[in-house]
Amino acid sequence: MDLNEKVRGFWPALFVLVVLIGFVLYRLAIKDWDPVGLSEIGTIYRDGDSNGSEGYDGQFAYYIALNPNPTAVANQLDVPAYRYQRILYPILARILSLGQESWIPWTLILINVLSQVVGTALLCIVFTDLQVPVRYSLIYGLWAGLVVGVGTDLYEPLSFCLVMAAILARHKEKKWLSNILLAISLFAKETAILFWAAMVLADLFKKKKPAEILLILMPGILYAFWQGWLKYQFGTFGLGSGGAMATPFEWIPYGGFFRIASAGFEVLVIFIIIFGPSIILPNVWGTIASVRLLLKGRFSFMNWALLLNTIFITFLPFSTFREPLGLVRVSTGMVLTLVIFSAFNHLNRVLNLGMFWIALLVLVLR
């Protein structure tokens, strides 16, 4: 394969790189070119001002990167165990900064830009193997829930890059490498556990030997020890429905979504117009499509991954549904699995409709 063919095969990743650089420059410009501003620092956790501003989630990654000592940083985290469980991103930023505090804001940005570009490139490889046009990888590369992470120092780009790498490794029949990558991804963001669970279910239905089952379970075992340490350190496990002001997961399907009516019927109508066709309908379709194949005995990793990620969205808390950026962030797993599921099954119509997801980028321009 010559250079021109390689560029054509990875042009979506290059395009995503250009878009992300432009978005980061836009974010820096509106923050007076202060890279710390991208973390959306709130005075509540910076100054201990209970009446101050809340900021956004990226500030917690920044604080942990500045001082990973769990005891010292705990008072700057709204829910310490919940935030500290996502240790990989801030620790990598600190390592890359060589301990220089002034470099940390830049390494946070660098990690996310590279993660998103690499994740898109990995998806291009999968699509090329499946003989699916690589342009559809833009659905992932320009998904608002990941792009906003690049511009606000969030955990999703790194976590899902590792998940995407694990999916590619499994596609290439390198399951040991896939296990390792999934294990690492769990320490970037806890939602990666859905992909690990899908891998476990897919392999258990293949009646593996005990030694193979132990290897499959190892990422979850390691993560359970991590959660145990968080419980010892902070008094609670990290897994939960969110940070401060989070509400519990719902028992009624899409109950959290329809609770938005409590803010006014007109607000619910607006959410239905925006997120009905972009989140709810694709989620319902994904659940039905995966269940149909599973009932036919097709217990593949991707079928399980799609089902688990769509069920997760179905019972999301009200506190997640009511926040547009939070909703698109947590829907990233659904989007990734829908795209790859459709590629494996050559559902080009679904992939064509998925390109409309890129329009949700308007949500990140705030």
N, C-alpha and C positions, 0 to 999 in steps of 0.2 A: 504494500500500500504506500503510494507516494505522499508527499507532504500535502498536496492539494486535497487528496481524498481524506486524509486525517482531519484536516481543517473542516471539510464539509461534514464529516461525521460528528464533530464536536462543536459545530458553530453555535448551537443553543447555549452551551456553557460559556462561550466567548461573549455572546450577546448578553447573557445574565451578568457577566462580569462588568460589562459597560454600564448596564442599568444600575447595578449595585454601587459602582463608583459614583455615578451621578446622584443616587439617592443619599449616599453618605455625605457627599459634598453639600447637598441640599440641607441635610440635617445639621451639619457643621455650621453652615451659613446662618441658619435661624437660631443657633446656639452661640453666636458670636465667635465661632471657630474654636470653641473650647470643647475638646473631645469628652471631657467629663460630663458635659451637658447631655450627651446622648444617652447616658444612663438614667436620665430623668430623676435626679436626686430630689428627695422630699425633705423638708426641714424637720418633720416628725422624727425621722431616724438619724438624720445628720446632727441635729442640735438638741434632740430630746424635747422638742416643743410639741406638747400634746395638742395644741391648737393650730399647728402648722400645716404645711402641704404634705400630701401623702407620697407624691412621686409615683414611680412605676417600678415594675419588677426588676429591671436591669440594675437598679441601684444595689440590690442585694448581692448580685454577682460581683459588682465593683467593690463593695465593702469586704467580701470574703477574699477577693484577690489582694486587697490591700493588707489584710491581716487574717490569715487562715486559722489563727488560734480560736477554737470554738468558744472558749470562755470569754475571750476579749471581744469577739465580734457579735456575740449573742444579743446584746442590747441594741444592736443596729439592724436586727432582723425582726420582721413583724411576727413570724412564726418560725423560730430558730430551726427546729428539726426539719420542717418542710422546706425551708430555703437551703439549709446546709446539705441536704441529701443530694443536691445538684452540684456536687463538688468539682466535677471534672473541668467544666468551662473556666471557672475562676482560677483553679490551680494551674491549668495550662497557660492562662494569661499571665499569671505571676512568674511561671518558669520562663516563658518567652521574654518577659520584661527584664530578666536577670536581677529581679529584686528592686529595680528602679521604679519607684512609685509613679514618677511622671510618665513612664512608658506604658503603664498598665492600661490606661484608656485606649491607647493605640493598639495594643495587643488584643484587647477585647474585640475591637473592630476587625482587625486582621484575621483572627480565628474565624469569625462568622462569615466574612467575605469569602475566604478560601473554602470553608465548609460548604457554603451554598453552591459555589462554582464546581467544586469536586463532586458534590452530590448530584448535580445536574449532569456532569460528565459521565458518572457511573450509570445513571439512568440511560444516557445515550448508548452506552455499551450494551445494556440489556435490550434496548429497542433494536439495535443493529442486529444482535443475535436472533431476535424474533422476527426480523424483517418488517419491522414497524417503523414508519417515518420518525426520525429523531426530533422533528419539530414538536411532537407531543411532549417532549421532556420540558418544554417551556411551561407547561401547566404546573409542574413541580418547581421549576427554577424561579418562576415569577408568582408563586402562590403568596398571597398577602400575609398569611400567617408565618411565613418564613422570612419574607422581605422585611417585615416590621421588626423581626428579631435582629436582623443585621443593623438596622438603624437605631435600635434601642438597647443593645447589649443583652439580648435574651439567649436562652439556652437551646431553642429549637433547631437552629441551623446545624450546630455541632451534633446534637443527638440524632437528628434524622439523616445526616451525612453518614454517621456510623451505621444506622439502620439500613440505609441504602447500600452501603458497602457489604453488610451482612447478607442482604438479599442477593446481591451479585455473587458473593462467594458461594452461597447455597445453590444459585443457578448454575455455577461452574462446578458443582459437586465437591466443593471444598467445605464440608460441613464443620470440620474442626475449626477452621478459620471463621466461619459464620458464627459459631458459638462464642468465640473469643470477642468478636466485634460486638455481638449483642450484649455480652457481659459488660463490656466497656460502656456501651451506650446507656445502660441502666444508670450509670453514675453521672450522665449528662442531664437526663430528664427521666423521671419515673414512668412516663407514658410509654416508654420503650418496652415496658413489661408486657404489653399487649402482643408485641411481636415475638417475644420470648415464649409466651404462653401458646401462641399459634404454632411455633416451632415444636414445642413439646407435644401438643395434640397431634400434629401431623406425623411425628415420628412414633408416638405411642401406638397409633393405629396401624403402623407398619410392623408391629410385634418385634421390636428390637430386643437384642440380648441385654441382660442386666448391666453389663459394663457400658454398653452404648447408651442405655437409659440414664446411667449415672452421669455420663458426659453431657447429655442433653440437659439434665437438671442442674449442672454445676453453676451456670450463671445465676439461676434463682437462689441456689444455696448461698453463694457469695453475697448476693444482694440481701438475703435474709440476715446474714451476719452484720452487714452494714446497717440495716434497720435496727438490729439489736443494739449496736453501738450508739446509734442516735438516741434510742430510748434511754440508755445508760447516761449519756452525756446531757441530754436536754429534757428528759422526763417523759417524752412522747415519741412515738414513731413518726417518721417523716411522711409516710403515705397519708394523703388526705384529699379533701375536695378543693383546697385552695389556701390562700394566705389569710390575712386579716379580713374580716367581714364576709368570709365564705359561708355559703349555705350548704347543707348536706346534699348528697346525691338523691335523686328522686326515685320513687317507686313506680310512678305512673309514667308510661312512655311520653316523652316530650312535655312532661308536666312542668319542668323548669322553663321551657319556652313559652307556654301559655300563661304562666304566672306573670309574664311581662304586662299582661292586661291590668295588673294592680297599679301600674304607673299611668294608666289611662288607655282606653280602647284604641285611641288614635295611634298611640305608641306601638301597640301590638300590630296594628295594620301596617305600619311602616316596616316593622321587623319582618312581617310575613312577606311583604313585597320584595324586600332585599334578600332575606335569608331563607324564605320558603323555597324558591327555585335553586338557590346556590348551596344550601346546606341540608335542609330537611328532606326535600324530594330525592336528591342523590343518596342521602343516607338511607331512606326507606328502600330505594331501588337496590342499593348495595346489600342490605340485609336480606331482602327477598332472593336476589341472585345467588348469594353465597349459600343460603339455606337450601335452595333448590339443588345445587350441585352437591352439597354435603349429604342430602337425603338420597342422592344417586350413588353414594359411596365414593365420591371423589374428595378424599380427605387430604388435599394438598395444603402445603404451608400457606399459599396465598389465599385459598378459600377460607381457611380458618382466620387468617389475619384480617381479611375483609369483614368477616362476621364480628370478630371481637372489637374491631375499631368502630364499626357502625353501631353495635350495641352500646358501646361506651358513650357515644354521642346521644343515643336515645335517652339515657338516664342522667345526663349532665345536670349539675345543680343550677338553680335559678341564677345564682351569682355569676356563673359563667355565661349563661345565655343572655343576660342583660347587658353584658359588655361586648360590643362588636369586635374589638381587637382580641379580647380573650377567646371569643367564640371561634374566630378564624384560626387563632393559634392552636387551640385544642383540636380543631378539625383537620390538622395537617396529616395525621395518621390515616384518616378516612380518605383524604385526597390522594395520598401516595398509593394506598392499597387499591383504590378504585382505578387509578391510572394503570398500574401494573397488571391488575386483574383483567382489565379491558384489553391490554396489549397481549397477554397470554392467550386470551380467548378471541383475539382479533375482532374486537367490537369497535370498529372504526367510528360508528355513529356516536357512541358514548365518548370516545376520545375527541371527536369534533365538538361535541357539546361542552366537553371539559375545557376547551380553549376559552370559553366565555368566563371561566373562573378568573382569568387574568384581569378582568374589569374590576375585580374587588381591590385592586391596587389603590383605588381612590381612597380607601379607608386608611391607608398609611400616611397620607398627606395631611398631617395635622400639626 
